[in-house]
Amino acid sequence: MVETDRYCMDILAQTAAIRSAILGVEKLILENHAEHCVETAIQSGDPDEQRAKFGELIGLLQKASR
């Protein structure tokens, strides 16, 4: 778009749409991790595995909120 000399507001609208799409993908990944990986760790009964998966989830949430 920049190369074709598009209007600045059009470019900004497109970058905003891209950011929104990426946030949507991040949300799906977080949900999947919680529903599958964390749930499996909880069901395993292994406290070390539970702490590890919960720590991963917290890390992902922190990264996603930046």
KATA-V218217 format. One record per residue. RES is the residue in one small letter. D_LAST is the distance of its C-alpha to the last C-alpha in Angstrom with 2 decimals. Layout:
res,d_last
RES,D_LAST
RES,D_LAST
//
This chain:
res,d_last
m,27.13
v,26.98
e,30.05
t,31.95
d,31.33
r,29.65
y,28.87
c,25.57
m,24.58
d,25.28
i,22.98
l,20.11
a,20.87
q,20.72
t,17.36
a,15.96
a,17.76
i,16.36
r,12.68
s,13.94
a,15.85
i,13.12
l,11.12
g,14.58
v,15.19
e,12.11
k,13.44
l,16.85
i,16.01
l,14.53
e,17.66
n,19.90
h,18.75
a,19.36
e,22.60
h,24.07
c,22.86
v,22.15
e,25.20
t,27.37
a,26.44
i,27.36
q,30.59
s,31.47
g,32.08
d,30.92
p,28.95
d,27.55
e,26.31
q,24.86
r,22.95
a,21.72
k,20.49
f,18.95
g,17.13
e,15.90
l,14.72
i,12.84
g,11.23
l,10.33
l,8.95
q,6.74
k,5.60
a,5.61
s,3.82
r,0.00
//
